[in-house]
Amino acid sequence: MAKDENFFERVYDVARQIPYGRVTSYGAIAKFLGAARSARMVGWAMNACHGREDVPAHRVVNRVGLLSGKHHFEGTNLMQQLLESEGIKVKDNKIVNFDKYFWDPAKELEF
């Protein structure tokens, strides 16, 4: 399990760097970490970070901008509310103009 915990911490390190008002995808984080086929594992990491206020899990969505992890947040629309408070419009559980808000760690961070 130590290997998974280490991977989770690496995921959290990337998530902490997502700028306010921007989002990324599970797959983009996985690819940046050299584990391109591990998007689901990134999702598990995001789900496991509840109670860690320093990890902005609401800024991580699926590859088309769908709020696929929203049911892991307390309340009915907390994930959407957090995104909208940062100026990101959400309609039908999907980010409007996803490409405009997408932040690619591979282009923004050094490995």
SVG drawing of the C-alpha trace seen along z (x, -y; Angstrom):
<svg xmlns="http://www.w3.org/2000/svg" viewBox="-28 -34 39 36">
<polyline fill="none" stroke="black" stroke-width="0.4" points="0.0,0.0 2.9,-2.3 3.4,-2.6 -0.2,-3.7 0.1,-6.2 3.2,-7.7 1.3,-7.9 -1.6,-9.6 0.8,-12.2 2.3,-12.9 -1.3,-13.4 -2.0,-15.8 1.3,-17.7 0.0,-18.3 -3.5,-19.1 -2.3,-21.8 -0.7,-23.6 -3.8,-23.9 -4.4,-27.6 -7.6,-29.3 -10.2,-29.4 -8.7,-26.5 -9.3,-22.8 -7.5,-19.7 -8.4,-16.1 -7.6,-12.8 -5.9,-11.6 -3.7,-14.8 -2.4,-14.3 -1.8,-10.6 0.1,-11.3 2.2,-14.0 3.2,-11.6 4.3,-9.0 1.3,-6.7 -0.8,-7.6 -3.3,-4.7 -3.9,-5.5 -6.6,-8.1 -8.9,-5.9 -6.1,-5.8 -6.0,-9.6 -9.7,-9.5 -9.3,-7.3 -6.6,-9.6 -9.0,-12.6 -11.7,-10.6 -9.3,-9.7 -8.3,-13.3 -11.5,-14.3 -10.6,-16.4 -7.4,-17.7 -8.3,-21.4 -5.0,-22.0 -6.0,-19.7 -8.5,-21.5 -10.1,-18.2 -13.0,-20.2 -10.6,-21.4 -10.1,-17.8 -12.7,-16.6 -13.0,-14.0 -11.4,-14.4 -14.4,-16.2 -15.1,-18.5 -17.8,-16.4 -18.0,-16.6 -17.8,-12.9 -16.6,-13.1 -19.3,-15.4 -21.1,-12.6 -18.0,-12.4 -18.5,-16.0 -20.8,-16.8 -24.0,-18.4 -25.9,-18.2 -23.9,-20.6 -20.8,-21.5 -18.3,-20.7 -20.2,-22.9 -20.6,-25.7 -16.8,-25.7 -16.1,-25.9 -18.6,-28.6 -17.2,-30.6 -14.0,-30.6 -15.7,-31.9 -16.2,-28.6 -19.6,-28.1 -21.1,-24.6 -24.2,-23.4 -25.7,-19.9 -22.7,-18.8 -20.3,-19.8 -17.9,-22.7 -18.9,-25.2 -16.0,-26.1 -13.8,-23.4 -10.9,-24.1 -10.7,-27.7 -10.3,-26.6 -8.2,-23.4 -4.8,-23.5 -2.3,-20.9 0.3,-20.1 2.6,-18.7 2.8,-22.1 2.8,-24.1 5.0,-22.2 8.4,-20.7 8.7,-17.0"/>
</svg>
